[in-house]
Amino acid sequence: MSLFDLLFLASMVTAILGVGRAAYLLLRRRWRAAVRSLTRLGLFIALYLFVLLGFSLAEPEKRIPIGTPQCFDDWCITVEGASRQEAIGATRANGVFYVATVQISSRAEGRPQRETDVRVFLIDETGHRFDVSPSGQQALVRAGVAGAPLTSFVDPGGAFESRLAFDVPATVRNVGLVKTSWSWFPFRLIIGDSQSWLHRLTLVPLAPLSPPAVGSPNVLRAPVAFGWHASS
């Protein structure tokens, strides 16, 4: 747990106590004291949001090389490689399939864990996002190379691989993979978090490759520098 996580928890407790005190004063009909309490609470919240947005706007977009783990507490995701292919088995893409191989691992020493609301998408240099292709993912499952779902449990100190298929227009050449969550709370309110309000994306740049055979994917294991500036 980071310093900003602790600051968020402390701020939440402070806000809850502030609301509770104001409610108590209102019930006692101590109007002036209640207004003072709510005013202090409002100023505290405004200051927190000012710092939150300041950090988000000040931090640059992060680009992580392929093979570098991104850890959220003890749960980690690592992009191991990517391939670019027009079809997966008998399933053809509307554009072209990007098949990303990711590893999910755990640094925990206790019980198995998982991320239930994890979301992974691709983004191009114009900021257009591409979610996992249902037809492409089903083709990977039929081919027996999809691996475990991202939301599967991972044992303490363990790891598993998963492959994800994205259908991207053939004219798009530069894309990056982004991990985020479907839910907004509490991530949007944590200072410095990659999902906080107005925070720029943290992405793993991928590169177009020659079509590989499914089951023996031609993977990219070196970072490629691209020149886009997408923001969340």
Stockholm file with secondary structure:
# STOCKHOLM 1.0

chainA/1-232         MSLFDLLFLASMVTAILGVGRAAYLLLRRRWRAAVRSLTRLGLFIALYLFVLLGFSLAEPEKRIPIGTPQCFDDWCITVEGASRQEAIGATRANGVFYVATVQISSRAEGRPQRETDVRVFLIDETGHRFDVSPSGQQALVRAGVAGAPLTSFVDPGGAFESRLAFDVPATVRNVGLVKTSWSWFPFRLIIGDSQSWLHRLTLVPLAPLSPPAVGSPNVLRAPVAFGWHASS
#=GR chainA/1-232 SS CCHHHHHHHHHHHHHHHHHHHHHHHHHTTCHHHHHHHHHHHHHHHHHHHHHHHHHHHHSCCEECCTTCCEEETTEEEEEEEEEEEEEETTEEEEEEEEEEEEEEEECCSSSCBCCTTEEEEEEETTCCEECBCHHHHHHHHHHTCCBSCTTSCBCTTCEEEEEEEEEECTTCCCEEEEEEESCCTTGGGSTTCTTSTTCBCEEEEECCCCCCBTTBCCCCCSCCCCCCCCBC
#=GC SS_cons         CCHHHHHHHHHHHHHHHHHHHHHHHHHTTCHHHHHHHHHHHHHHHHHHHHHHHHHHHHSCCEECCTTCCEEETTEEEEEEEEEEEEEETTEEEEEEEEEEEEEEEECCSSSCBCCTTEEEEEEETTCCEECBCHHHHHHHHHHTCCBSCTTSCBCTTCEEEEEEEEEECTTCCCEEEEEEESCCTTGGGSTTCTTSTTCBCEEEEECCCCCCBTTBCCCCCSCCCCCCCCBC
//
